Structure formats: C-alpha cells, structure tokens
Amino acid sequence: GKAIHGITLGDYRIRSYGQVDGQKSTVRFTLYATVKDEHYADMQRLVEEHRQKLRDQIILATRLAPLSVFQEPNLITIRRRILVRLRRVIPDLTIEDIYLSEFDLVIKAL
C-alpha cells in the first residue's frame, strides 16, 4: 500500500576483459533504486552524500560478475549482487530493489 519512488543511481558504461576466455565486454545501463515514500528524502540525501562510493561498488559488482548473469531474463542475479554490495557499504540504505534500464551488452573476442 505504500507509494514507491525511484532514485537514479547513474548511467554506466563498464568494460571488462576476460583473461581466461579472451573476451572483452562492454555493459551499458542506467541504474535506479526504489524506496518507499517515507524513506525517499533520506535516501536521496544518502545517495548524494555517498554517490562515488556507491558508483565504485556498482562498477565492482558488474566487473566481477560472469557474462552469464547479463543474459538472464530480468537480470535478477546482477541486480541482487549490486543491491547486496550497496547495502553492505552503506547499511542505512533502505532500498527496496534495483532496476536497470537501457541495458546493452557487447561482447568481442580479443
């Protein structure tokens, strides 16, 4: 019954190089966090105060993820990995969920 709001966590273009499989991948997406109405102002403030720390964790989670998680329907695993990292680095975050939009994955052989 509570209203949910979205907070933009940024636009990302992340390159990864797979040493074992000889592939280079580029992942592009816009990331949003959803929060309940009563936490919206606090979460917006927290996100602004810790924007770089959050960005670092999002990039790290994306680079450490195997390519298979980017081919899942609804990107459930990568969303969960990002959410866990964000909650670990800033325990005060009361994010309900993470959503990726404008998602694009390009894989090239080296």
Secondary structure as the mmCIF struct_conf table of DSSP 4:
data_model
#
loop_
_struct_conf.conf_type_id
_struct_conf.id
_struct_conf.beg_label_comp_id
_struct_conf.beg_label_asym_id
_struct_conf.beg_label_seq_id
_struct_conf.end_label_comp_id
_struct_conf.end_label_asym_id
_struct_conf.end_label_seq_id
STRN STRN1 ILE A 4 GLY A 18
TURN_TY1_P TURN_TY1_P1 GLN A 19 GLY A 22
STRN STRN2 GLN A 23 LYS A 36
HELX_RH_3T_P HELX_RH_3T_P1 ASP A 37 HIS A 39
HELX_RH_AL_P HELX_RH_AL_P1 TYR A 40 GLU A 49
TURN_TY1_P TURN_TY1_P2 HIS A 50 HIS A 50
HELX_RH_AL_P HELX_RH_AL_P2 ARG A 51 LEU A 64
BEND BEND1 ALA A 65 ALA A 65
HELX_RH_3T_P HELX_RH_3T_P2 LEU A 67 GLN A 71
BEND BEND2 GLU A 72 GLU A 72
HELX_RH_3T_P HELX_RH_3T_P3 PRO A 73 LEU A 75
HELX_RH_AL_P HELX_RH_AL_P3 ILE A 76 VAL A 89
TURN_TY1_P TURN_TY1_P3 PRO A 91 ASP A 92
STRN STRN3 ASP A 97 ALA A 109
#
